[in-house]
Amino acid sequence: MGRPGVLLADDHTLVLEAFKRLLEPEFEIVGTVSDGLSLLSSAPGAKPDVIVLDIGMPEMNGMEAGVELKRLMPRTKLIALTMNEDPDIAREALRLWASGYLLKKSAGSELVKAIREALRGRTYVTPKVAQQLEDGFVRDPKLDRKKELTTRQREVLQLLAEGRTMRETADELHVTPRTIAFHKYRIMEDFGLKTNSDLVKFALKQRVIAPL
């Protein structure tokens, strides 16, 4: 049998070349692309066993591309390689499409390990993010009466309370509307908010936005 095929997607040429050199001894690089739309158009023809994709790509970001690729190529393993350490983003990617979640500052050996694990049907998450995910899972939100907004939640809350739509908020933060919806409803659930009016009042109370 031939070597497993890997498709690389990242909008930084130097990063692509570095990953290519790292992986070529063990895997066949079946293609490289620099944006989400190119990834969607080229992936089916390239028939990779694994796709390594950045979350923050132009044209279409990695979160949206990952969801669509999972639908188009359900047997292909997808691994997120990103600078984004937000555990909520990692959790969403892993839930929807990812077999791995790595940070760009992770050691190169982690990427090789993640690909190997994905090909075995397992999931690999870089240790720092895995610890954050574990901490969030172990903590029972019903017992945590002193909940605090995460940095990302504050950003989302501010933009929504200022009147931005979910699409506008997503564009501002370089994520998908689906991710913004996830943050919004998580905030509303955690803090007992029922309406958009409650959301605005809560933003004022948290001093996320200033009163008019």
WOBEL-V25164 format. One record per residue. N is the residue number from 1. RES is the residue in three letters. OMEGA is omega in whole degrees, -180 to 180 (NA if undefined). NEAR is the number of other ideal C-beta (glycine too) atoms within 12 Angstrom. Layout:
BEGIN
N;RES;OMEGA;NEAR, N;RES;OMEGA;NEAR
END
This chain:
BEGIN
1;MET;-180;7, 2;GLY;179;10, 3;ARG;177;18, 4;PRO;-180;27, 5;GLY;-179;28, 6;VAL;174;41, 7;LEU;-177;41, 8;LEU;180;42, 9;ALA;179;47, 10;ASP;-176;37, 11;ASP;177;31, 12;HIS;-175;22, 13;THR;-179;14, 14;LEU;178;14, 15;VAL;179;28, 16;LEU;-179;29, 17;GLU;180;17, 18;ALA;179;20, 19;PHE;-179;35, 20;LYS;179;25, 21;ARG;-179;18, 22;LEU;-171;27, 23;LEU;-173;35, 24;GLU;179;20, 25;PRO;-175;13, 26;GLU;-175;22, 27;PHE;175;32, 28;GLU;179;23, 29;ILE;-174;30, 30;VAL;177;29, 31;GLY;174;27, 32;THR;178;34, 33;VAL;-174;35, 34;SER;176;26, 35;ASP;-174;26, 36;GLY;-180;33, 37;LEU;176;22, 38;SER;178;25, 39;LEU;-179;40, 40;LEU;-178;31, 41;SER;-175;21, 42;SER;-174;27, 43;ALA;-178;36, 44;PRO;180;20, 45;GLY;-179;17, 46;ALA;179;27, 47;LYS;179;21, 48;PRO;171;37, 49;ASP;-178;32, 50;VAL;172;45, 51;ILE;176;49, 52;VAL;-174;55, 53;LEU;176;53, 54;ASP;176;41, 55;ILE;-173;41, 56;GLY;178;32, 57;MET;177;37, 58;PRO;180;23, 59;GLU;173;20, 60;MET;-177;31, 61;ASN;-174;36, 62;GLY;179;47, 63;MET;180;44, 64;GLU;-180;35, 65;ALA;180;43, 66;GLY;179;46, 67;VAL;-178;29, 68;GLU;178;29, 69;LEU;179;41, 70;LYS;179;28, 71;ARG;-177;18, 72;LEU;-173;22, 73;MET;-172;27, 74;PRO;-178;13, 75;ARG;180;19, 76;THR;180;33, 77;LYS;-178;36, 78;LEU;-179;45, 79;ILE;178;50, 80;ALA;176;52, 81;LEU;-165;47, 82;THR;172;37, 83;MET;-174;24, 84;ASN;-179;35, 85;GLU;-178;28, 86;ASP;-178;35, 87;PRO;178;31, 88;ASP;177;36, 89;ILE;178;41, 90;ALA;-179;39, 91;ARG;-179;30, 92;GLU;179;32, 93;ALA;-179;43, 94;LEU;180;30, 95;ARG;-172;22, 96;LEU;-173;27, 97;TRP;-168;35, 98;ALA;171;40, 99;SER;179;36, 100;GLY;178;40, 101;TYR;-176;48, 102;LEU;174;43, 103;LEU;-178;31, 104;LYS;178;27, 105;LYS;176;17, 106;SER;178;29, 107;ALA;179;16, 108;GLY;-180;24, 109;SER;178;16, 110;GLU;180;29, 111;LEU;177;37, 112;VAL;180;28, 113;LYS;-179;26, 114;ALA;179;41, 115;ILE;178;39, 116;ARG;-180;25, 117;GLU;180;24, 118;ALA;180;35, 119;LEU;177;28, 120;ARG;180;17, 121;GLY;-180;13, 122;ARG;180;16, 123;THR;178;28, 124;TYR;177;35, 125;VAL;-179;33, 126;THR;-170;35, 127;PRO;-177;19, 128;LYS;179;22, 129;VAL;179;36, 130;ALA;179;26, 131;GLN;178;16, 132;GLN;179;25, 133;LEU;179;27, 134;GLU;179;16, 135;ASP;180;16, 136;GLY;180;22, 137;PHE;-177;14, 138;VAL;-179;12, 139;ARG;179;18, 140;ASP;-178;12, 141;PRO;180;18, 142;LYS;180;10, 143;LEU;-177;9, 144;ASP;-176;14, 145;ARG;-180;12, 146;LYS;-180;10, 147;LYS;176;22, 148;GLU;177;15, 149;LEU;172;25, 150;THR;178;23, 151;THR;180;19, 152;ARG;178;30, 153;GLN;178;37, 154;ARG;178;23, 155;GLU;180;30, 156;VAL;-179;38, 157;LEU;-179;38, 158;GLN;-176;30, 159;LEU;179;30, 160;LEU;-179;37, 161;ALA;177;33, 162;GLU;176;21, 163;GLY;178;16, 164;ARG;173;25, 165;THR;178;17, 166;MET;178;25, 167;ARG;179;19, 168;GLU;178;17, 169;THR;179;31, 170;ALA;179;28, 171;ASP;-179;19, 172;GLU;-176;19, 173;LEU;177;33, 174;HIS;175;28, 175;VAL;-179;37, 176;THR;173;33, 177;PRO;178;25, 178;ARG;179;26, 179;THR;177;39, 180;ILE;178;34, 181;ALA;178;23, 182;PHE;180;30, 183;HIS;-178;38, 184;LYS;-176;36, 185;TYR;174;22, 186;ARG;177;26, 187;ILE;-177;36, 188;MET;179;25, 189;GLU;-176;18, 190;ASP;-174;26, 191;PHE;173;26, 192;GLY;-180;16, 193;LEU;-175;25, 194;LYS;-174;14, 195;THR;176;12, 196;ASN;176;21, 197;SER;176;14, 198;ASP;-179;21, 199;LEU;180;33, 200;VAL;179;24, 201;LYS;179;20, 202;PHE;178;30, 203;ALA;177;33, 204;LEU;-179;19, 205;LYS;-179;17, 206;GLN;-178;22, 207;ARG;175;14, 208;VAL;174;25, 209;ILE;-180;23, 210;ALA;177;11, 211;PRO;179;11, 212;LEU;NA;8
END
